[in-house]
Amino acid sequence: MSKSQQPDETQHDLRGPMRELREYARDELDVPHSDVKRVAGLVEDEEVLDFLMFAEAVYEPIGDMPLDFWDTELAQEILSNQATRTAAKAVKNGDQATTAYLTGIPSYDSDISGMKAINTLCDWLLHSEQCKVIYAAALMGSGKTDFSLLLLEVIEDHYRRVQKTADVDVPTPEFATNFYAEPPDHVDAEVHEFHNYERFLEWAEKGSSDDERWFIFDEASTELTAQSGANAQDVAEVFAPFVKKMRKMGINMIVIGHDRGDVHPAIRSLASFIDKTGLKTAEIYEGIKQRKPYGHTLSISGIPETGWNFKTDDVAEWEWGDALEDETSEDDLADRDDLVSQDEWREWRNQTIAATYHGTDLSQNDVASAFGVAQSLVSTIVNEYEDMSVQPAPKTPEASAD
């Protein structure tokens, strides 16, 4: 290289800050970010830059459109073309500051920012209460499913490392989902896939409170909904009581929805809440009430992608099967002594209705639809029972339902 082609000392010293500035613009650094758009430094044409900035400002995703304007095909194609021109010019002119900026920090996904996010998640997942119910909600394209699998990845990695060093018995975590998911080959873990409540229940009932078991229920806005009369009644009669008994089975559950109120209130009332604010950011709360998160716990940034495999277009199907059909005869019921009375079951149902009404923003008509009862009954119940928390379901409630 001739003397004229060698970078001067000033330009050489700029390479580090320029690389860091690129990561800052991409919102990859673990620092508060709001000042520099990710398009900075990539586009030299001012008219094109003005168009992109305007398009980002007015962009409102609908349907299956990406959450972020910069993830649209239009934005990516323009950025690719413009950044190629900028890079070609920088190479021709020996502009190493610009080439360093365009390159950024290689392999940044595995830097301290991602490690800090993982460590923070691990502490929250494993060093707080036993048997979590987690409700994660955000618009499509925000990486909710990827993030939920990252949680399983963090859990599996933690227990695998502890098993190598601990002098006591350490449980091997079990995982299940209602969609296809598979760890990489070097991870000795199996993810059970269930699309039917009865098969899932068979797996669930094999566990105990000493186990570490996690289930991800994707598309909960469809199957665990509070917004469809038929499904809401399914949830109220079958799945909500099951959630109350998960602790005895060692089960933790992550339910994934789209907004802050699409999952049945009987489940929301028990859940921690994750607001997935972006592909690499999330806010974690103690819970959500009347569609408003409360008890802010953590802010997480620099969230890496999961190393586990899944299909983004996979449909998380679910069937209730015969779970709602009570085929037990009255004579069989008379011979059993492990069933609660109808009065006990009705008392629990009334308490749950009252807790749902007082603890959410649902109207009496909404609650009536969710629990499959008349609005007049809800009115009577909420006047009789004051604000209260949801209590564990009585034993074998299916046999005592009205």
C-alpha positions in Angstrom: 0.0 0.0 0.0 1.4 3.4 -1.0 1.7 6.2 1.5 -1.2 8.0 -0.1 -3.4 4.9 0.4 -2.6 4.4 4.0 -5.1 5.8 6.5 -3.9 8.7 8.6 -3.8 8.4 12.4 -6.9 10.5 12.9 -9.0 8.2 10.5 -7.7 5.1 12.2 -8.7 6.4 15.6 -12.2 7.0 14.3 -12.9 3.3 13.5 -13.9 2.2 17.0 -16.3 5.1 17.7 -17.8 4.7 14.2 -18.5 1.0 14.7 -20.1 1.7 18.0 -22.2 4.5 16.5 -23.5 2.0 13.9 -24.6 -0.4 16.7 -26.2 2.6 18.6 -28.2 3.5 15.4 -29.3 -0.1 15.1 -30.4 0.0 18.8 -28.0 -2.8 19.7 -26.0 -1.1 22.4 -27.2 -1.6 26.0 -27.8 2.1 26.5 -31.1 4.2 26.2 -31.7 4.9 22.6 -33.9 7.5 20.9 -31.7 10.0 19.1 -30.3 8.4 16.0 -32.4 6.5 13.4 -31.0 3.3 12.0 -30.9 4.8 8.5 -28.2 7.3 9.6 -25.0 7.1 7.5 -26.4 4.7 5.0 -28.1 7.1 2.6 -26.3 10.1 1.0 -29.1 11.2 -1.3 -31.0 13.8 0.8 -34.3 13.3 -1.1 -34.3 9.6 -0.5 -33.4 10.1 3.1 -36.2 12.6 3.5 -38.7 10.1 2.0 -37.6 7.3 4.3 -37.9 9.5 7.4 -41.4 10.6 6.3 -42.4 7.1 5.5 -41.3 5.8 9.0 -43.1 8.7 10.7 -46.5 7.9 9.1 -46.2 4.1 8.9 -49.1 2.2 10.6 -48.9 -1.6 10.3 -52.2 -3.5 9.6 -52.8 -7.2 9.3 -49.7 -9.2 8.7 -47.5 -6.2 8.0 -44.2 -5.9 9.9 -44.4 -4.0 13.2 -41.4 -1.8 12.2 -41.2 0.2 8.9 -37.6 -0.7 8.5 -38.6 -4.4 8.3 -40.8 -3.8 5.2 -39.6 -5.0 1.8 -39.7 -1.4 0.5 -37.5 0.0 3.3 -35.0 -3.0 3.1 -34.7 -2.7 -0.7 -34.1 1.1 -0.6 -31.6 0.7 2.3 -29.7 -2.1 0.5 -29.4 -0.1 -2.8 -28.4 3.2 -1.0 -26.0 1.5 1.4 -24.3 -0.3 -1.5 -23.7 3.1 -3.2 -22.3 4.5 0.0 -20.0 1.5 0.5 -18.7 1.6 -3.0 -17.9 5.2 -2.7 -16.1 4.7 0.6 -14.0 1.8 -0.8 -13.0 3.9 -3.8 -12.0 6.8 -1.7 -10.3 4.8 1.0 -12.8 6.1 3.6 -12.2 3.7 6.4 -14.3 5.6 8.9 -17.4 5.1 6.7 -16.5 1.4 6.0 -16.1 0.8 9.7 -19.5 2.4 10.3 -21.2 0.3 7.7 -19.6 -2.9 9.1 -20.5 -2.2 12.7 -19.2 -4.5 15.4 -18.9 -8.1 13.9 -20.9 -10.8 15.8 -22.5 -8.2 18.0 -25.4 -10.5 18.9 -23.2 -12.4 21.3 -21.7 -9.3 23.0 -22.3 -8.2 26.6 -25.7 -6.6 25.7 -27.2 -10.0 24.8 -25.5 -11.7 27.7 -26.9 -9.1 30.2 -30.4 -9.6 28.8 -30.2 -13.4 29.2 -28.8 -13.2 32.8 -31.6 -10.8 33.7 -34.2 -13.1 32.3 -32.7 -16.1 34.1 -32.9 -14.3 37.4 -36.5 -13.4 36.9 -37.6 -16.8 35.5 -35.9 -19.0 38.1 -35.3 -17.1 41.2 -38.8 -15.8 42.1 -42.1 -17.6 42.7 -42.6 -21.3 41.8 -44.9 -22.1 38.8 -45.3 -19.0 36.8 -48.1 -18.0 34.6 -46.8 -15.5 32.0 -49.0 -13.5 29.6 -47.0 -12.0 26.7 -48.8 -9.7 24.4 -47.9 -7.4 21.5 -48.7 -6.7 17.8 -47.7 -9.2 15.1 -44.1 -9.1 14.1 -42.7 -8.1 17.5 -41.0 -11.5 18.1 -43.3 -12.9 20.8 -42.9 -16.6 19.8 -39.1 -16.2 19.3 -38.9 -14.6 22.7 -41.0 -17.3 24.4 -38.6 -19.9 23.1 -35.6 -17.9 24.3 -37.1 -18.2 27.7 -37.1 -22.0 27.4 -33.6 -21.8 26.0 -32.4 -19.8 29.1 -34.1 -22.3 31.5 -32.6 -25.3 29.8 -29.1 -23.8 29.7 -29.3 -22.9 33.4 -30.3 -26.3 34.6 -27.7 -28.0 32.3 -24.9 -25.9 33.9 -26.2 -26.4 37.4 -26.4 -30.2 36.9 -22.7 -30.3 36.1 -21.6 -28.6 39.4 -24.3 -29.2 42.0 -23.9 -31.9 44.7 -27.7 -32.4 45.0 -30.3 -33.7 42.6 -31.3 -31.1 40.0 -34.5 -31.6 38.0 -34.2 -31.9 34.2 -36.7 -29.4 32.8 -39.4 -30.6 30.5 -40.9 -28.5 27.7 -44.1 -28.5 25.6 -45.7 -26.2 23.1 -48.7 -26.2 20.8 -46.5 -25.5 17.8 -43.4 -27.0 16.2 -40.2 -26.2 18.2 -36.9 -28.0 18.3 -33.6 -27.3 20.1 -30.4 -27.4 18.1 -28.5 -30.8 17.9 -26.1 -30.0 20.8 -28.9 -29.5 23.3 -30.2 -32.7 24.9 -33.8 -31.6 25.4 -37.1 -32.6 23.9 -40.0 -30.3 23.2 -43.4 -32.1 23.3 -45.9 -30.8 20.8 -49.6 -30.8 21.8 -52.6 -29.7 19.8 -55.3 -31.4 21.9 -56.3 -30.7 25.5 -56.7 -34.3 26.5 -53.2 -35.3 25.3 -51.7 -32.2 27.0 -53.5 -33.1 30.2 -52.1 -36.6 30.2 -48.6 -35.2 30.0 -49.4 -32.6 32.7 -50.7 -35.0 35.2 -47.5 -37.1 35.2 -45.6 -34.2 36.9 -45.3 -33.1 40.5 -44.5 -29.9 42.4 -40.8 -31.0 42.4 -40.6 -30.8 38.6 -39.6 -28.0 36.3 -42.0 -28.0 33.4 -42.9 -25.3 30.9 -45.7 -25.0 28.4 -46.0 -22.3 25.7 -49.6 -21.7 24.4 -49.3 -19.7 21.2 -52.3 -18.0 19.6 -54.0 -17.7 22.9 -56.0 -14.8 21.5 -58.0 -17.5 19.6 -58.1 -20.5 21.9 -58.0 -18.9 25.4 -60.0 -15.9 24.4 -62.3 -13.7 26.4 -63.8 -12.2 23.3 -65.7 -15.2 21.8 -68.7 -16.5 23.7 -68.1 -20.2 22.9 -64.4 -20.2 23.5 -64.7 -18.1 26.6 -67.1 -20.7 28.1 -64.6 -23.5 27.2 -61.9 -21.7 29.1 -64.0 -20.9 32.1 -65.2 -24.5 32.5 -62.0 -26.4 31.7 -58.8 -24.5 31.3 -59.1 -21.8 34.0 -59.6 -24.5 36.8 -56.6 -26.4 35.3 -54.4 -23.3 35.6 -55.2 -23.1 39.4 -53.9 -26.6 39.8 -50.7 -26.3 37.8 -48.4 -25.8 40.8 -49.1 -29.4 41.9 -47.9 -30.6 38.5 -44.8 -28.5 38.4 -46.0 -26.6 35.4 -45.2 -23.0 34.3 -47.2 -21.6 31.4 -46.5 -18.9 28.9 -49.6 -17.7 26.9 -49.1 -15.5 23.9 -51.7 -13.0 22.8 -52.0 -9.9 20.6 -53.4 -7.2 22.8 -53.8 -6.6 26.6 -57.3 -8.2 26.9 -57.7 -11.0 24.5 -56.9 -13.8 27.0 -59.6 -15.0 29.4 -59.6 -12.9 32.6 -59.5 -16.0 34.8 -56.0 -16.5 33.4 -54.9 -12.9 33.2 -55.7 -12.4 36.9 -53.0 -15.0 37.8 -50.3 -14.0 35.3 -47.2 -11.8 35.2 -47.4 -9.6 32.1 -44.7 -9.1 29.4 -45.2 -6.2 27.0 -43.0 -7.1 24.0 -42.3 -3.5 22.9 -39.9 -4.4 20.1 -37.9 -7.1 18.5 -35.1 -6.6 21.1 -36.9 -5.0 24.0 -39.5 -6.0 26.5 -41.1 -4.6 29.7 -42.0 -7.1 32.5 -44.7 -6.4 35.1 -46.2 -8.2 38.1 -49.5 -8.4 36.3 -52.2 -6.6 34.3 -55.5 -5.3 35.5 -58.2 -3.6 33.4 -55.8 -3.8 30.5 -53.2 -1.8 32.3 -49.9 -3.4 33.4 -49.0 -2.8 37.1 -45.9 -3.4 39.2 -43.1 -2.7 36.7 -40.4 -5.3 37.4 -37.8 -5.2 34.6 -36.8 -3.4 31.4 -34.9 -5.6 29.0 -33.0 -4.5 25.9 -30.5 -6.2 23.6 -32.6 -9.4 23.5 -31.0 -11.9 21.1 -32.8 -14.3 18.9 -33.4 -17.8 20.1 -31.1 -20.5 19.0 -34.0 -23.0 18.9 -35.8 -23.8 15.7 -39.4 -23.0 14.9 -41.6 -22.1 11.9 -42.8 -18.6 11.8 -45.8 -19.6 9.6 -46.7 -22.6 11.8 -50.4 -22.6 12.9 -50.7 -23.2 16.6 -53.8 -25.4 16.4 -55.8 -26.5 19.4 -58.8 -28.7 20.1 -60.7 -29.2 23.3 -61.9 -32.6 22.2 -64.2 -34.3 24.7 -63.0 -32.2 27.6 -66.3 -30.5 28.0 -68.5 -33.6 27.7 -69.4 -35.1 31.0 -70.0 -38.8 30.1 -70.2 -39.9 33.8 -73.5 -41.4 34.8 -75.4 -40.2 37.9 -74.9 -43.8 39.4 -71.2 -43.5 38.9 -71.1 -40.1 40.6 -73.1 -41.5 43.6 -70.4 -44.1 44.2 -67.6 -41.6 44.3 -66.5 -39.7 47.5 -63.8 -37.5 45.9 -66.2 -35.0 44.3 -67.2 -31.6 45.6 -70.8 -30.8 46.0 -72.6 -28.5 43.5 -72.9 -25.9 46.3 -69.1 -25.9 46.7 -68.5 -25.6 43.0 -71.2 -22.9 42.6 -69.5 -20.9 45.5 -66.2 -21.1 43.8 -67.7 -20.1 40.4 -69.5 -17.1 42.0 -66.2 -16.0 43.7 -64.4 -16.2 40.4 -67.1 -14.2 38.6 -66.9 -11.5 41.3 -63.1 -11.4 41.1 -63.2 -11.2 37.3 -65.7 -8.4 37.3 -64.0 -6.3 40.0 -60.5 -7.0 38.7 -60.9 -6.3 35.0 -62.6 -3.8 32.7 -65.2 -6.3 31.5 -68.8 -5.3 31.7 -71.4 -7.5 33.4 -72.6 -8.6 30.0 -69.0 -9.5 29.1 -68.5 -11.5 32.2 -71.8 -13.3 31.7 -70.8 -14.3 28.2 -67.3 -15.5 29.4 -68.8 -17.7 32.1 -71.9 -18.8 30.2 -74.4 -17.4 32.7 -77.1 -14.8 32.6 -76.3 -11.1 33.1 -78.8 -10.9 35.9 -76.9 -13.6 37.8 -73.6 -11.7 37.4 -75.4 -8.5 38.7 -76.5 -10.4 41.8 -73.1 -12.0 42.4 -71.1 -8.7 42.1 -73.4 -7.1 44.6 -73.1 -9.9 47.0 -69.3 -10.5 46.8 -66.9 -7.6 47.2 -63.6 -7.2 45.4 -61.6 -10.5 45.9 -58.9 -12.6 44.4 -59.4 -15.8 42.4 -59.2 -18.9 44.7 -58.0 -22.4 43.7 -60.7 -24.5 42.0 -62.3 -27.2 44.1 -61.4 -30.8 43.3 -62.7 -32.4 40.2 -65.0 -29.5 39.3 -66.1 -31.1 36.0 -68.3 -33.5 37.8 -70.1 -30.8 39.7 -70.7 -28.3 37.0 -74.3 -27.1 36.5 
